[in-house]
Amino acid sequence: MGYVDYRPEFLSKTLMTDRGRDCVFKNLCYKGPIIGDITKKGDVLHIAGIGRPTVSDYVPGTDITLESKTSYNQDLFITEAKYVNVEIDRIDSEQEQGGVFEAEMMEARRALGQTLDVYLASFYDQAATTVTDATCTSASILSTLAEAEQGLLETDVPFEEDKFLVISPEVYTKLVLGKIVFQQNNADVFGKGFKGGYLNFKVFVSNSIQKTADVNHCMAFSRQALALAEQIPVSMIEKYKPEAAFSDAFKALHLYGATVIRPSELMRVDITTAAESAV
C-alpha cells in the first residue's frame, strides 16, 4: 500500500480504530447516546437521558404534580485539542514507504490514546467520596477495595451492573503479594490493562493513574459515572509533502471532552503503599 492510498477518511478511521488497545479509561466510559457533532474545540454536546423521576405520595381527591423533564440532562464540552504532525523520510520503494507510513500511524494512534487516558484519569478529583489507605500493604488492600465496593453499592449502583476498578502498577503489586485470585474473563473483550474480576469489580491496571507525592489516586466507578466524546474530523487530517525536505508528512487534530455524570458513582481511592512486614 503506497502513500497515495492514505486518504483523510482512511487516516481518521485508522487513528480512531481499536483504541481499546491503547486506552484503559475510554472503554469504561458511558456508552449512551451523546447528541451533537464535534468539529472544533468549544463545541457543546448533550448527554441524552431524562434522569430518574421523583416518586411522590398520592392522596386521593388531590391533584398530582406533573414533573417536567428536558430531553437531555447534562452538557458535555469539547475542551481538548491535541495534534500530531509527523514527517517521514522518503525512501526508494513505494511498498516500503507504505509500511513505514503505516507503522508511524500506529505510533501516532498510541500517543494520542495515551494522552487521552491521562486526561480521563485526572477526573479522580471530581469523585463524591474518597477511600483512603495511607499505609497499604498486601494485608490491608482487601479491606480498602471492599470499602470502595461498599461505597458504590450504597449509592444504588445495581449489584449486577459493571463496576470498574483502575489501579496503578504499584497498587497492583500489593494484590499480587496478597495472593489475590482474579476471576479470569476474556481479556480481548475488556481491552488493555484488564486483569480479571475481583470482588464485584472488573480490575484494570494503568500507568495513567495520577499521583500526588506518594499517593496513587486510583478510581472505582460505574459505567454511568464518566462520559467521553471524541473525534478526529476528516477535515482536520492532512497528508502533505514539506517544501524544504524530500519527505512525506501527515498531521491530525484529536478533539475531545469528558464530564462526570454521576459523581456519587465515582469513588476516589487514595492509596499510599507501605513496606511489607518481615516474615
C-alpha positions as CSV (number, residue, x, y, z in Angstrom):
1,M,0.0,0.0,0.0
2,G,1.6,3.3,-1.1
3,Y,1.4,6.7,0.4
4,V,-1.2,7.8,-2.1
5,D,-3.7,5.3,-0.7
6,Y,-3.8,7.1,2.7
7,R,-6.8,9.4,2.2
8,P,-8.0,11.6,5.1
9,E,-11.0,9.3,5.7
10,F,-8.7,6.3,6.0
11,L,-6.3,8.2,8.3
12,S,-9.2,9.2,10.6
13,K,-10.5,5.6,10.8
14,T,-7.1,4.2,11.4
15,L,-6.4,6.7,14.3
16,M,-9.8,6.0,15.9
17,T,-10.0,2.2,15.4
18,D,-9.0,-0.3,18.1
19,R,-8.4,2.4,20.6
20,G,-9.1,-0.1,23.4
21,R,-5.5,-1.4,22.7
22,D,-4.1,2.0,23.7
23,C,-6.5,3.3,26.4
24,V,-7.9,1.9,29.6
25,F,-10.4,4.5,30.6
26,K,-12.0,5.1,27.2
27,N,-13.6,1.7,27.1
28,L,-15.1,2.2,30.6
29,C,-17.0,5.4,29.9
30,Y,-20.7,6.0,29.5
31,K,-22.0,4.3,26.3
32,G,-25.4,6.0,26.0
33,P,-26.3,8.5,23.3
34,I,-24.5,11.8,23.2
35,I,-26.2,14.3,21.0
36,G,-24.2,16.7,18.8
37,D,-21.3,17.0,16.4
38,I,-17.6,17.6,17.1
39,T,-16.0,20.0,14.7
40,K,-13.8,22.2,16.9
41,K,-12.7,22.9,20.4
42,G,-15.5,24.6,22.3
43,D,-18.4,22.6,20.8
44,V,-21.1,21.6,23.2
45,L,-22.8,18.2,23.2
46,H,-25.7,17.0,25.1
47,I,-25.9,13.7,27.1
48,A,-29.2,12.1,26.3
49,G,-31.5,10.9,29.1
50,I,-34.2,12.4,31.3
51,G,-32.9,11.2,34.7
52,R,-34.9,9.4,37.4
53,P,-38.4,10.7,38.1
54,T,-39.4,11.9,41.5
55,V,-41.6,9.5,43.5
56,S,-44.4,11.3,45.3
57,D,-47.1,10.4,47.7
58,Y,-50.6,10.0,46.2
59,V,-53.5,11.4,48.2
60,P,-57.0,10.5,46.9
61,G,-59.0,13.5,45.8
62,T,-56.0,15.8,45.3
63,D,-54.2,16.9,42.1
64,I,-51.0,15.1,41.2
65,T,-47.9,17.1,40.3
66,L,-46.5,16.9,36.7
67,E,-42.8,16.8,36.7
68,S,-41.1,18.4,33.6
69,K,-38.0,16.9,32.1
70,T,-35.8,18.1,29.3
71,S,-34.7,15.7,26.5
72,Y,-31.1,15.7,27.9
73,N,-29.8,16.3,31.4
74,Q,-26.2,17.4,31.0
75,D,-23.9,19.3,28.7
76,L,-20.5,18.0,27.6
77,F,-17.9,20.5,26.4
78,I,-15.1,19.7,24.0
79,T,-12.2,21.2,25.9
80,E,-9.2,19.4,24.4
81,A,-7.5,19.7,21.1
82,K,-4.3,17.6,20.6
83,Y,-2.4,17.2,17.4
84,V,0.3,15.1,15.8
85,N,2.4,16.4,12.9
86,V,4.8,13.7,11.7
87,E,7.4,13.7,8.9
88,I,8.6,10.5,7.3
89,D,11.8,10.3,5.2
90,R,11.1,9.3,1.6
91,I,12.7,6.0,0.6
92,D,13.2,4.3,-2.7
93,S,10.5,1.6,-2.6
94,E,6.9,2.7,-2.6
95,Q,5.9,-0.6,-0.9
96,E,8.4,0.0,1.9
97,Q,7.2,3.6,2.2
98,G,3.7,2.3,2.8
99,G,4.9,0.0,5.5
100,V,6.9,2.8,7.3
101,F,3.9,5.2,7.0
102,E,1.5,2.6,8.5
103,A,3.9,1.9,11.4
104,E,4.1,5.6,12.1
105,M,0.3,5.8,12.0
106,M,0.1,3.2,14.7
107,E,2.6,5.1,16.9
108,A,0.5,8.3,16.4
109,R,-2.6,6.3,17.5
110,R,-0.9,5.1,20.6
111,A,0.4,8.5,21.5
112,L,-3.0,10.1,21.1
113,G,-4.6,7.3,23.0
114,Q,-2.2,7.5,26.0
115,T,-2.7,11.3,26.2
116,L,-6.5,10.7,26.3
117,D,-6.1,8.1,29.0
118,V,-4.1,10.5,31.2
119,Y,-6.8,13.2,30.7
120,L,-9.6,10.8,31.8
121,A,-7.6,9.6,34.9
122,S,-7.5,13.3,36.0
123,F,-11.2,13.2,36.8
124,Y,-10.5,11.4,40.1
125,D,-10.7,14.8,41.8
126,Q,-14.4,15.1,40.9
127,A,-15.4,12.0,42.9
128,A,-18.1,12.4,45.5
129,T,-16.4,10.1,48.0
130,T,-12.8,9.2,48.9
131,V,-11.5,6.0,50.4
132,T,-8.0,6.3,51.9
133,D,-5.4,3.8,52.7
134,A,-2.3,5.7,53.9
135,T,-0.3,2.5,54.7
136,C,-1.4,0.0,52.1
137,T,0.1,-3.5,52.3
138,S,-0.9,-6.9,50.9
139,A,-2.8,-7.4,54.2
140,S,-4.8,-4.2,54.0
141,I,-5.6,-3.9,50.3
142,L,-8.6,-6.3,50.5
143,S,-10.4,-4.2,53.1
144,T,-9.7,-1.0,51.2
145,L,-11.1,-2.2,48.0
146,A,-14.1,-3.8,49.8
147,E,-14.8,-0.4,51.3
148,A,-14.8,1.1,47.7
149,E,-17.2,-1.5,46.5
150,Q,-19.5,-0.9,49.5
151,G,-19.5,2.8,48.7
152,L,-20.7,2.2,45.1
153,L,-23.4,-0.3,46.3
154,E,-24.7,2.3,48.8
155,T,-25.2,4.8,46.0
156,D,-27.7,2.4,44.5
157,V,-25.5,1.1,41.7
158,P,-27.1,-2.3,40.9
159,F,-25.1,-5.2,42.1
160,E,-25.2,-6.8,38.6
161,E,-24.1,-3.6,36.8
162,D,-20.5,-3.3,35.7
163,K,-18.2,-1.7,38.3
164,F,-14.6,-0.9,37.3
165,L,-11.5,-0.5,39.4
166,V,-8.5,1.1,37.8
167,I,-5.2,1.0,39.8
168,S,-1.6,1.7,39.3
169,P,1.1,-1.0,38.8
170,E,2.4,-0.1,42.3
171,V,-1.0,-0.9,43.9
172,Y,-1.5,-4.0,41.7
173,T,1.7,-5.4,43.2
174,K,0.0,-5.4,46.6
175,L,-2.8,-7.5,45.2
176,V,-0.2,-9.9,43.7
177,L,1.7,-10.1,47.1
178,G,-1.6,-10.7,48.8
179,K,-2.1,-13.8,46.6
180,I,-5.4,-12.3,45.3
181,V,-7.0,-14.7,42.9
182,F,-8.7,-13.0,39.9
183,Q,-11.7,-14.4,38.2
184,Q,-10.5,-14.7,34.6
185,N,-12.6,-13.3,31.8
186,N,-11.9,-12.8,28.1
187,A,-9.3,-10.0,28.1
188,D,-9.9,-9.3,24.4
189,V,-13.4,-8.1,25.3
190,F,-12.3,-5.7,28.0
191,G,-9.2,-4.3,26.4
192,K,-5.9,-3.0,27.6
193,G,-4.9,-3.4,31.2
194,F,-7.6,-5.9,32.2
195,K,-6.5,-8.3,34.9
196,G,-9.8,-10.1,35.7
197,G,-12.6,-9.9,38.2
198,Y,-12.2,-9.3,41.9
199,L,-14.9,-8.6,44.5
200,N,-17.6,-7.1,42.2
201,F,-15.0,-5.2,40.1
202,K,-13.5,-5.6,36.7
203,V,-9.9,-4.7,37.6
204,F,-7.6,-2.8,35.2
205,V,-4.0,-1.6,35.6
206,S,-3.0,1.7,34.1
207,N,0.1,3.9,34.1
208,S,-2.2,6.8,33.6
209,I,-3.3,6.8,37.3
210,Q,-2.4,10.2,38.8
211,K,-0.1,10.5,41.7
212,T,0.4,13.3,44.3
213,A,3.7,12.7,46.1
214,D,3.3,9.0,47.1
215,V,-0.4,8.9,46.9
216,N,-1.9,6.8,44.0
217,H,-5.3,8.3,43.0
218,C,-7.0,5.1,41.9
219,M,-10.6,5.1,40.7
220,A,-13.6,2.8,41.3
221,F,-16.7,3.7,39.3
222,S,-19.8,2.5,37.4
223,R,-20.4,2.7,33.6
224,Q,-22.7,5.7,34.3
225,A,-20.1,7.8,36.1
226,L,-18.0,9.3,33.3
227,A,-18.9,10.3,29.8
228,L,-16.5,10.9,26.9
229,A,-17.0,12.3,23.4
230,E,-14.1,12.4,20.9
231,Q,-13.5,12.8,17.2
232,I,-10.7,13.2,14.7
233,P,-12.5,15.2,12.0
234,V,-11.7,14.2,8.4
235,S,-11.3,17.9,7.7
236,M,-8.6,18.1,10.3
237,I,-6.4,15.4,8.8
238,E,-3.9,16.3,6.0
239,K,-1.2,14.4,4.2
240,Y,1.4,16.6,2.6
241,K,5.0,17.0,1.3
242,P,7.1,19.5,3.3
243,E,8.5,22.1,0.9
244,A,12.0,22.1,2.4
245,A,12.6,18.3,2.5
246,F,12.4,15.1,0.5
247,S,9.8,13.6,2.8
248,D,6.1,12.9,3.3
249,A,4.1,14.0,6.3
250,F,0.7,13.9,7.9
251,K,-1.0,15.9,10.6
252,A,-4.2,15.3,12.6
253,L,-6.2,17.0,15.2
254,H,-7.8,15.0,18.0
255,L,-10.8,16.8,19.7
256,Y,-12.4,15.5,22.9
257,G,-14.0,16.3,26.2
258,A,-15.4,14.4,29.2
259,T,-17.6,15.1,32.2
260,V,-18.7,13.3,35.3
261,I,-22.3,12.4,35.0
262,R,-22.9,10.8,38.4
263,P,-20.2,11.9,41.0
264,S,-21.8,9.6,43.6
265,E,-20.8,6.6,41.3
266,L,-17.2,7.7,41.1
267,M,-15.0,6.7,44.1
268,R,-11.6,8.2,44.6
269,V,-9.3,5.5,46.1
270,D,-6.2,7.2,47.5
271,I,-3.6,4.6,48.3
272,T,-0.1,5.1,49.6
273,T,1.8,1.8,49.6
274,A,3.9,0.7,52.6
275,A,6.7,-1.8,53.1
276,E,5.7,-5.3,53.8
277,S,6.2,-6.7,57.2
278,A,9.2,-9.1,57.6
279,V,8.2,-12.7,57.9
